[in-house]
Amino acid sequence: MMKRILAPAFCAAFAFSAQAQEWTVDSWDPAFDFSSAPKKIQYQALDKASQKWKLCVIFPHLKDPYWVATNYGVATHAQKLGVAMDLFEAGGYPNLDKQIEQLNACAAGDYDAILLGSVSVDKMTPAVIEASKSMPVFATVNYMKPDGLTGMVSVDWTDMGRAAGDYFKSKYPKGGAPVKVGWIPGPETAGWVQVTDKGFREMIADSSVELVVTKYGDTGSDIQATFVSEILEEHPDVQYIAGNAVAIEAALSVLRRQKVDNVALVADYFTPAMYRGIRRGKISSAPSDSSALQGMLSVDQAVRHLEGKTIATHIGPVIFNVSKANEKSFPVEESLAPSDFKNTFTVQ
């Protein structure tokens, strides 16, 4: 049996501003295929649902700020549209069986549509196909095979690597003096690391970056801090450390502890810690894929389908770099949940 977890009553103070209801987003055609470049479209959000639809939302976990921000986007938009929502989380990416159980329970439950942040690109597919016989299933944030899906809100994480690499391509053009960079992308076998790594290397190939070392490994903070210390010891002339947000957050502590002030930092995704570091001038750049907005778009996409309105089948926010130059002007509420937001499992 699927356990339903209740959170404190959802607060209207977390709602998105009324002015932010149209966005330029990426749209892929053919859908579910990142091999072709997306086109930019203007996406107009719904103001209100025509009836009180009920959505089942399933996430891999709520253990990091990224999925908390997606929860914020889902909950705010469900409340704005006047639809109900129950959210379930599998507790982590290894918990495939638990997520399949949750998906089966939602498909058999009193819901109109399912939003699925899948723990696997392909291992959820048989259960998705079966669930889609009862109600539409939409992929949220995590790319997965399209069988059984009605729609998807997701970005190509190759572009996150490209965005991180673009910082160097723009600042250090090819032919200039070499700039020495240590790169810490994450676990080598993880799909998101492989595509981020690919995009990063693609961009720095057209820069003056000299990649002096790459450290692959689990994103536990202790392991990432060890990697940072090793890079500083093995390459005392390193000028930048770039990599996943856990590594960059760990680097802030290591650099402070070792009193190193001549090494700059670039992240390949965005978290509250990256935002704080950018505002304080400690981190040079971090790309955002607007995870809160992805949650909002997912709810909007599902309700549009339920009401027989035209949907853009596969969309995602436009990825952009956050730096000191725009840290006061970009829409932070589309990337991060407010600091006082509490995980919201039910919108009634």
C-alpha positions in Angstrom: 0.0 0.0 0.0 1.2 3.5 -0.8 1.7 5.7 2.2 0.3 9.2 1.9 2.4 11.8 3.7 0.8 15.0 4.7 2.6 18.3 5.1 1.6 21.5 6.8 -1.1 23.5 5.1 0.1 25.1 1.9 0.6 28.8 2.2 -0.5 31.2 -0.5 2.5 33.4 0.2 4.6 31.0 -1.8 2.6 31.6 -5.0 4.4 32.9 -8.2 3.8 36.6 -9.0 0.9 37.3 -11.3 3.2 39.0 -13.9 5.3 35.8 -14.5 2.8 33.8 -16.4 4.5 33.7 -19.8 7.9 32.4 -20.6 10.2 31.8 -23.5 10.9 28.0 -23.4 12.6 25.4 -25.5 10.4 23.0 -27.5 11.6 19.8 -29.1 10.1 18.5 -32.4 10.2 15.6 -32.7 9.3 15.3 -29.0 11.4 13.3 -26.6 14.5 13.6 -28.9 17.4 15.7 -27.8 19.4 15.0 -31.0 17.8 18.0 -32.8 18.1 21.6 -31.6 15.0 23.0 -29.8 13.1 26.0 -31.0 12.1 28.9 -28.8 8.4 29.3 -28.2 6.3 31.6 -26.0 4.5 29.6 -23.4 1.3 31.1 -21.9 0.3 29.5 -18.6 -3.3 28.8 -17.7 -5.0 31.2 -15.3 -7.5 28.7 -13.9 -8.6 25.1 -14.5 -12.1 24.5 -15.7 -12.7 21.9 -13.0 -10.9 20.5 -9.9 -8.6 17.9 -11.5 -6.6 15.7 -9.2 -2.9 15.1 -10.0 -0.6 12.3 -8.7 3.0 13.6 -8.5 5.9 11.1 -8.0 9.4 12.3 -7.4 12.7 10.3 -6.9 13.2 12.1 -3.6 13.1 15.4 -1.8 16.5 15.3 -0.3 18.1 18.2 -2.1 17.2 21.8 -3.0 16.7 20.9 -6.7 13.7 18.7 -6.0 12.4 20.9 -3.3 12.3 23.7 -5.8 10.4 21.5 -8.2 8.0 20.7 -5.4 7.5 24.4 -4.9 6.7 24.9 -8.6 4.2 22.0 -8.7 2.5 23.1 -5.5 2.3 26.8 -6.3 0.8 26.2 -9.8 -1.6 23.5 -8.6 -2.9 26.0 -6.0 -3.1 28.8 -8.6 -5.1 26.7 -11.1 -7.4 25.3 -8.4 -6.5 21.7 -8.9 -5.7 19.0 -6.2 -2.3 17.3 -5.9 -0.8 14.5 -3.9 3.0 14.0 -4.0 4.9 10.8 -3.3 8.7 10.4 -3.2 10.6 7.1 -3.6 13.4 8.0 -1.2 16.2 7.9 -3.7 17.3 6.7 -7.1 18.0 3.1 -6.1 14.4 2.6 -5.0 13.0 1.5 -8.4 10.6 -1.1 -6.9 9.1 1.5 -4.6 8.5 4.0 -7.4 6.9 1.3 -9.5 4.6 0.5 -6.6 3.7 4.2 -6.2 3.0 4.5 -9.9 0.8 1.5 -9.9 -1.1 2.8 -6.9 -1.7 6.2 -8.5 -2.9 4.5 -11.7 -5.4 2.6 -9.7 -6.4 5.6 -7.6 -8.7 8.5 -7.8 -6.5 10.7 -10.1 -6.8 12.3 -13.5 -3.1 12.4 -14.5 0.3 11.4 -13.2 3.4 13.5 -13.2 6.5 11.3 -12.9 10.0 12.3 -12.0 11.5 8.9 -12.9 14.3 7.2 -11.1 15.4 5.5 -14.4 15.6 6.4 -18.1 14.1 3.0 -19.1 13.3 0.7 -16.2 10.1 2.5 -15.3 8.8 2.1 -18.9 6.7 -1.1 -18.6 4.9 0.3 -15.6 4.4 3.7 -17.4 2.9 1.9 -20.4 0.5 0.0 -18.1 -0.4 3.1 -16.1 -1.1 5.1 -19.3 -4.0 2.7 -20.0 -5.8 4.3 -17.0 -4.7 8.0 -17.3 -2.1 10.2 -19.0 1.4 10.1 -17.7 3.8 13.1 -18.0 7.5 13.0 -17.4 8.7 15.7 -15.1 12.3 17.0 -15.0 14.0 13.6 -15.6 14.2 12.4 -19.2 12.9 8.9 -19.8 12.0 6.7 -22.8 8.8 8.1 -24.3 6.7 4.9 -24.5 3.4 5.5 -22.7 4.1 9.2 -22.2 1.7 12.0 -23.1 4.1 14.8 -22.5 7.4 15.8 -21.0 9.0 18.8 -19.3 12.7 18.3 -19.3 16.0 19.9 -20.5 19.0 18.3 -22.1 21.7 18.2 -19.4 24.3 18.2 -22.1 23.3 21.9 -22.3 24.1 22.3 -18.6 27.6 21.2 -19.3 27.8 23.4 -22.4 26.6 26.4 -20.2 29.3 25.8 -17.7 31.9 25.4 -20.5 30.6 28.6 -22.2 31.8 30.6 -19.2 35.4 29.6 -20.2 34.8 29.9 -23.9 33.6 33.4 -23.5 36.1 34.6 -21.0 39.2 32.7 -22.3 39.0 32.5 -26.2 41.0 29.9 -28.0 44.5 31.2 -28.8 44.9 33.1 -25.6 47.1 32.2 -22.6 46.3 28.8 -21.2 44.0 28.7 -18.2 44.4 25.7 -15.9 41.2 24.0 -14.8 40.4 21.0 -12.5 37.1 19.4 -13.4 34.9 17.4 -10.9 31.8 16.3 -12.7 30.4 13.6 -10.4 30.1 9.7 -10.7 31.5 8.6 -14.0 28.7 6.0 -14.6 25.8 8.4 -13.9 23.8 9.4 -17.0 23.6 13.0 -16.0 27.3 13.2 -15.4 28.1 11.6 -18.8 26.0 14.2 -20.7 27.2 17.1 -18.6 30.8 16.0 -19.1 30.2 15.8 -22.8 28.8 19.3 -23.1 31.5 20.8 -20.9 34.3 19.3 -23.0 32.6 20.3 -26.2 32.6 24.0 -25.2 36.1 24.2 -23.7 37.6 22.6 -26.8 37.0 26.1 -28.3 38.7 27.9 -25.5 42.2 28.3 -24.0 41.4 25.9 -21.1 44.0 23.4 -20.2 42.1 20.6 -18.3 44.8 19.5 -15.9 42.8 16.8 -14.2 39.3 15.2 -14.0 38.1 13.6 -10.8 35.1 11.3 -11.0 33.3 10.1 -8.0 30.3 9.9 -5.7 28.7 13.3 -4.9 29.1 12.8 -1.1 30.5 16.0 0.4 33.5 14.3 2.0 34.5 12.7 -1.3 34.1 15.9 -3.2 36.2 17.8 -0.6 38.9 15.2 -0.9 39.0 15.7 -4.7 39.3 19.5 -4.2 42.2 19.0 -1.8 43.9 16.6 -4.1 43.7 19.0 -7.0 45.2 21.8 -5.0 48.1 19.6 -3.9 48.7 17.9 -7.2 48.3 21.1 -9.3 49.4 24.1 -7.2 49.1 26.3 -10.3 45.5 25.5 -11.0 43.4 28.6 -11.6 39.9 27.2 -11.6 38.0 24.3 -10.1 34.8 23.5 -12.0 32.2 20.8 -11.4 29.1 19.7 -9.7 27.5 21.9 -7.0 28.5 19.6 -4.2 32.1 19.8 -5.2 31.9 23.6 -5.6 30.3 24.0 -2.2 33.0 21.8 -0.7 35.7 23.8 -2.5 34.4 27.0 -0.7 35.3 25.4 2.6 38.6 23.9 1.5 39.8 27.1 -0.1 38.9 29.1 3.1 40.5 26.5 5.4 43.7 26.4 3.3 43.7 30.2 2.9 43.8 29.9 -0.9 42.5 33.0 -2.6 43.7 32.6 -6.2 41.5 29.8 -7.4 38.1 30.6 -8.9 35.0 28.4 -9.0 32.5 27.5 -11.7 29.5 25.1 -11.1 27.6 23.1 -13.6 24.2 23.4 -11.9 22.4 25.8 -9.6 21.6 25.4 -5.9 21.0 27.9 -3.0 24.7 27.4 -2.0 25.8 28.4 -5.5 23.5 31.4 -5.4 25.0 32.5 -2.0 28.5 32.0 -3.4 27.8 34.1 -6.5 26.3 36.9 -4.5 29.3 37.0 -2.2 31.7 36.9 -5.2 33.1 33.5 -4.2 31.7 31.6 -7.3 32.1 32.9 -10.8 29.1 31.2 -12.5 26.5 28.4 -12.3 23.9 27.5 -14.9 20.2 27.1 -14.0 17.6 25.0 -15.7 14.9 26.6 -13.6 13.7 23.6 -11.6 10.8 25.4 -10.0 9.5 26.5 -13.3 9.8 22.9 -14.6 7.4 21.9 -11.9 5.0 24.6 -12.8 5.2 23.8 -16.5 4.5 20.1 -15.7 1.2 20.9 -13.9 0.2 23.3 -16.7 1.0 20.8 -19.4 -1.1 18.1 -17.7 -4.1 20.4 -17.0 -4.0 21.6 -20.6 -4.2 18.0 -21.9 -7.1 17.1 -19.5 -9.1 20.1 -20.7 -8.6 19.2 -24.4 -6.3 22.2 -25.0 -3.3 22.1 -27.4 -0.1 21.2 -25.6 3.5 21.5 -26.5 4.5 17.9 -26.0 8.1 18.3 -25.0 9.3 21.6 -23.5 11.8 22.9 -20.9 13.1 26.2 -19.6 15.9 27.9 -21.5 19.2 27.2 -19.6 21.2 30.3 -18.6 24.2 31.1 -16.5 23.9 33.0 -13.2 26.8 35.2 -12.4 27.6 38.5 -10.5 26.4 40.4 -13.6 22.7 39.1 -13.4 22.4 37.8 -9.8 20.0 40.7 -8.9 17.9 40.6 -12.0 17.1 37.0 -12.9 13.8 35.4 -11.7 15.2 33.5 -8.7 11.8 32.1 -7.8 11.8 30.0 -11.0 15.1 28.3 -9.9 14.9 28.0 -6.1 12.2 27.6 -3.5 11.9 30.4 -0.9 14.0 29.7 2.2 10.9 29.2 4.4 9.2 26.8 2.0 8.3 23.5 3.5 7.9 20.3 1.4 4.3 20.2 0.3 2.8 16.8 -0.3 -0.9 17.7 -0.6 -2.8 20.6 -2.3 -6.5 20.3 -1.7 
